[in-house]
Amino acid sequence: SVLTTQIRLKDRLGLEKLLDEQRPRLGVICAAGERGRPNISWCNDHPVETLDANITGQLSVAAACHERGLHVTLLGTGALYAADPAEPGRKFTEDDAPNAAAMGVYIALRQKMEELTAYFDNVLVLRVLYPLSSDLDARGLLGKLSRFKQVDRVSTSVTILEDLLPTLPALAQQRVTGVLNFTSPGTVAYADVVALLDSRLRGRWSPPEIRGPESTSRPAAELDTSRLEAVSGRKLPQALESVKRIVKELKEEDLKALVPESA
């Protein structure tokens, strides 16, 4: 069984009480943290608040679990890399040094969290990158791209949630630790996502403008998923194939949210 809680990261005593009362069998998954409002640029102007949640808070969870011999999974970020034109097709592994320029507070602190959690023998950090859900939720990549006025012409790894979340129990059961690239195999081009949505909405919406690669301001690269597939024991679907399926299966009522009322 799975127990969810809304205990705040700052509430160490409340967390410890919950752990002692419920006594988790597999461990703890901590998806809490500060990702900025409306986006990670917010963190540049609020570094202390970001550090308090993404470093102090998550380390507190890790320490509370360590005291009780519990495995803990923390959600980090894969936005540490930028594709190198000199090495087309390169896949970045968990051991590669970050190369993204102008990381900003959010990404710099996520990188620091990886360094600090390396001292724990019970912590797994999953590098999530541009999470994509099977709907048009505005917080997911599909929902964001569908609502943007402009979209960068880039290809990147993405985290297909419905493909990857089922791997979590096996990772916890095996007490996998360290860092894992938590993305789907292959890459997805933003332009392809827009084209897929346009095939469902043709004539009923104004698709985003596709900008040139020189406009890209955020990390975008392909992450190597071989370690994830090996430890999870799963052959994961290719990212683009999953995106095609998800867009094809979108409900008409969801798509209507993107259609202007006058259409």
N, C-alpha and C positions, 0 to 999 in steps of 0.2 A: 504494500500500500504506500501511497504518497501523501505526505502531510505538507501543506503550504502554510506560510506564516507571513505576516506583515510587520514583524518585529524590525525596528530600525537598526541599522548597522551600529549606531552609537550605543545601543542598549545591550551592553555586554552581559549584565546580570540577567536580563530577561532572556537572552539567547541561551546562557548556561542553564537557566531553570528549565527552558523548553527541552534542551538536549537531555537533561537528567530525567525529565518526566517521560519523554517519548522514547528515548533510547533507540535511535535509528540503527537499522541493521546494516544497510549498505553504506550510508554516509549522508553528506550534506551537499546540496548544489546551491551555490550563492550566485544569483543573477543580479543582485542589487549593486548599485553603483551610480555614479554621476556621469551622464553622457551629454549634459548641456541642454539648454532650452533656448531656442528650438534645435540647436545643433552644437557640435563640439566647439565651435568658435566661442561660445559662451564661457567655456572653461578658461580661455586666455585672460578674461577679465575677472575670473573668480577662482584663482589658483588655490587658495586656502580651502575653500569649500570642496573643490575637486579632490585635493589631496586628502582631506578628512574622510571622504567617502571611499575613494578608490585605492588609497594606501592604508590609512589608519583603520578604517572600518573593515576592509577585507582581511587585513592581517589579524585583526581581533577575532574574526570568524575562524581563520586558520588556526590561531593559537587555542581557542576554546575547543575546537575539534581535536587538536593534537593532544591536549590534556586528557581527552577521553578515548584516545586511540581510534578516532573516527577519520575516515577519508573525506576530503572536501574538494569539490570541483568549483573553481572560480572562472567566471567568464571574463576574458581579457579581449585584446584586439589584435587583428592581423594587419592593421594599417601601419605597418612598419617598413614597407618596401615600395619601391617604385621600379617599374620595368626599365631595364637598361637597353637602349637601342643598340649598343655594341654587342649585346648577348641576347638576340631575339630567341624566344622560346624558353628562356631560363625559368626554372621553377625554384622558388626559394624554400629552403628547408628550415626546420626549427633551429638549426645550428648556425645559420647564416646571420651575420651582423646586420642590423637594420641599416638601410641606405636612403630612406626617405628624407628629403630636405624639408626644412621648416616644419618640424613635427608639431609644434605647439604644445600647450600644457597637457591636454588630454592624453596624447600619444606618448609624450615624454614620461608621464607618470605611469602609464600602463607598462612601458618598458621597464621602468624602475621596479614596478611590482613583480615582474618576472624575475628580476635579479634578487629581490628580497625573499620571495617564496622558495627560491632554490635552497634555502637553509632548512626548509621543512621536509620531513619524510612522508607527509600525508597529503600533499597538495598537488592537484592537477590544474594547470592553467590552460584553458581552451582559447585559441586565437580565432575569434569570430570576426568575419569581414563582410560588411554590407549584407546583413541578414535579410533574407527574402522569404516572406510568408506566403501562404496559398490564398491570399485575398489581397484587397487593395488598401489595407490598413496604411494610414499616412506615415506610420513610423517604420514601415518596411520598405525595402528597395523598390519593389514593384509599385507600391503606392506613391513613393516619392517621385520616381521617374515619370509616372503617368500625370503628375500634377506640375512638374517643372515647366518653365517657359523655355529653358535651354538645357541641353544635355551634352556632356562632353563625349567626344568620339574616342572612348577608351575601352579596353578589354581588361577584365579583372576577375580574380576568384571571388566567389560569393558563398555565403552560408545558406543553403536551402534547408530551412528549419525542419520541414517534415521528413526530409531524408536523413538528417544528422541527429536530431534529438533522440531517436530510438537507440542510438549507440551509447547513450549515457549510462544505462544500468550495467552494461558489460564493462565499461571503463571503471565504474565504481567498484564492481564486484572483483575485478582484478587488481584493484588499488593502484591503477596506473598513476604515476606521478611525473612531474616535470612539465614540459610545454608541448602542446599538440596544435598543429594547424587544423582548425575546425572549420574546414571549407569543403565544398563539393569538388570533385575532380574536374579539371578543365577550366575554361574561362567563359565569361559572358560579356558580350559587347553591349553597351548601353543602347547603341543604335539598333541592334537586333531586337532588344526588348521593346523599344518604341515601335518597330516595324510589326512585331507580333501583336501588340495592342491595337495598332492601326488596322490590322487585318480583321479584328473583331469590331472596331468602331468606325470603320471607313465612312467618311461623309458625315459623321455625327459629332466629331470633336476636332480640335486643332492640335495636332501632335506637336511636341516640343521641337524647337530648332536644334539640329545637330551641329555642334561647334567643332572646330578643328582640334587636334591633339595638343596644340600649343596652349590651349585654354585650360588644360587640366591643372587643378590646384591641390588635389588630394592624392594620397598614395593609391596606386593601382598596379597590381602585379599578380602573377600566378603563384600560388603557394603549393608546395609539394604535399600531397595527401597520402603518400605511401605508408608513412608511420601510423597514421590514423586508421587506415584500412587494415594494417597488420595487427594492431593491438585490439581493434574492435571485432576482428574476424568477419567483416562485412565488405563485399564488393559494392561500392557506392555508385549510384547513377551519375552520369555526366551532368554537369550543371546546366548546360544549354538544353539538353533533352528534358530535364525536369522543368525548366522555365517554359518550354513549349507546351508541356502537358498542363502546367498550372494555368497558363493563359487560356488554353483551349477549354479548360474546365471552369473558368470563371463564370459565375452566375450572371444572367442578364441584369438582375436587380443591382448587382455590384457595379457593373459597367455603367449603369445609368447615372451613377454619382459623378462620372466624368463628362457627361453630356450636358451642354448648356440647356437651360430650360426652354429657350426659343427654338432649339433644334427639333 
